[in-house]
Amino acid sequence: MSKNRTVTVCCPECKKESEFTVWDSINTSIDPDMEAKVRDRSAFLFHCPDCGGETYLDYSFLYHNMDKKLMIQYADTDEAAAEFIGALEESWSTDIFSSLKLLEKLLIFDKGLDDRLIEIYKFIVMLRYRQDRKECNDPVLFFYSDDSGKMAVFIYEDGEYICSSQFSDEVYNDLSLKYADKLPEFHKGVMLADENWAYNFLTGNVDGEE
Ligand SMILES: [Zn+2]
């Protein structure tokens, strides 16, 4: 079952208070309508009944798709993530992210790709990007796939879109040939591939027990 509750939200634009439904857990196998609402982020969009202003609200929740055996704890703060990792004793694939990273991971799993290979690719793209530009502000990279199946990695700086790098099945196969047999076994139940993971892997600091 999905679990939700009603909270009072102060509109950031007109400062008036109104009610909003917050989801503690979303089970998209039992509530299939919620799958689309997570993906277009409408589940997190606060619409002010007074001024019509709209704001995305970030909060921690558990995403659970039983059909795909996928359970992701979305955490809006590092403290929330640490608390969840401490409490975790599940044998599901589980991951900790913030912001749009949940959507990115869902797209990666939809396509049946290994998110670790995608993180390695993103890290390589980021290194090239940093080399090309002497001055840049902590670029953030996202994998994206559109409805036609086209894949790309988008580069953002300070929340602004800068450019994208095409991604293809060919590139994925090359990554797979180069890295797949060197990837560590997942620690039971916990899968945590992100930029830090890719950095440690590429510099030889990842082993199977990490
Ligand atoms: Zn308002």
Residues whose N, C-alpha, C, O or C-beta is under 5 A from the ligand:
A	BS01	ZN	C11 E13 C14 K15 C48 D50 C51 G52 G53
